[in-house]
Amino acid sequence: MMVWLKSESAVELFFDKHSTTARVAVLGLIFVSGYFDAAFLKNKSMACATWFPGLLALAIWIGFPLTPFRIIAGAMVFASGMALMVRYYRS
């Protein structure tokens, strides 16, 4: 049984124990909202405006512990995501 301290809330405990899950959930919500804009509202400009911050957050999350491999991986994810967004926007 978990005992909570007075200074810690349930949300803080969740983020401490499941920070990766929470980050993936937030990124998923960002991309789903962009998909909703594109598919149901037929608004491409709003979808790309929603996807760009999500893509930027994903690239920063991948490259955060600044090692050369992670920086290169984050840059590759960002570049490929931008290429896909440009392709989608032009279609």
C-alpha positions in Angstrom: 0.0 0.0 0.0 1.4 3.4 -1.0 1.5 6.2 1.6 1.4 9.7 0.2 3.2 12.5 1.8 1.3 15.7 2.3 3.6 17.6 -0.1 3.1 15.1 -2.9 -0.1 14.9 -5.0 -1.2 11.9 -7.0 -0.3 13.6 -10.2 3.3 14.3 -9.0 3.6 10.6 -8.0 2.3 9.5 -11.3 4.8 11.7 -13.2 7.7 10.5 -11.0 7.0 6.9 -11.6 5.7 7.0 -15.1 7.3 10.0 -16.8 7.9 8.2 -20.1 4.3 7.0 -20.3 3.0 10.5 -19.5 5.3 12.1 -22.2 4.2 9.5 -24.8 0.6 10.2 -23.9 1.0 14.0 -24.3 2.7 13.6 -27.6 0.0 11.2 -28.7 -2.7 13.7 -27.8 -0.9 16.4 -29.8 -0.7 14.3 -32.9 -4.3 13.0 -32.6 -5.6 16.5 -32.3 -3.7 17.4 -35.5 -5.2 14.3 -37.2 -8.7 15.4 -36.0 -8.0 18.8 -37.6 -6.9 17.3 -40.9 -9.4 14.4 -41.2 -12.6 15.8 -39.8 -12.4 19.5 -39.9 -10.5 19.5 -43.3 -8.2 22.2 -42.1 -4.6 21.4 -43.2 -3.0 24.6 -42.0 -4.3 24.0 -38.4 -3.2 20.3 -38.5 0.4 21.3 -39.5 0.4 24.0 -36.8 -0.6 21.4 -34.3 1.9 18.8 -35.6 4.9 21.1 -35.7 5.1 21.7 -31.9 4.6 18.0 -31.3 7.4 17.1 -33.8 9.7 19.7 -32.1 8.9 18.3 -28.6 9.6 14.7 -29.9 12.9 15.7 -31.4 13.9 17.5 -28.2 12.8 14.5 -26.1 14.9 12.1 -28.2 18.0 14.3 -28.1 17.7 15.6 -24.5 20.6 13.8 -22.8 23.1 15.6 -25.0 25.1 12.8 -26.5 26.2 12.9 -30.2 24.1 9.8 -31.1 20.9 11.2 -29.5 21.4 14.6 -31.1 21.8 13.0 -34.5 18.7 10.8 -33.9 16.6 13.8 -32.8 17.7 15.8 -35.9 16.9 12.9 -38.2 13.4 12.5 -36.6 12.8 16.2 -36.9 14.0 16.4 -40.6 12.0 13.3 -41.6 8.9 14.7 -39.8 9.3 18.0 -41.5 9.6 16.3 -44.9 6.4 14.4 -44.2 4.5 17.5 -43.1 5.6 19.4 -46.3 4.5 16.4 -48.4 1.2 16.3 -46.6 0.6 20.0 -46.8 1.4 20.1 -50.6 -1.0 17.2 -51.4 
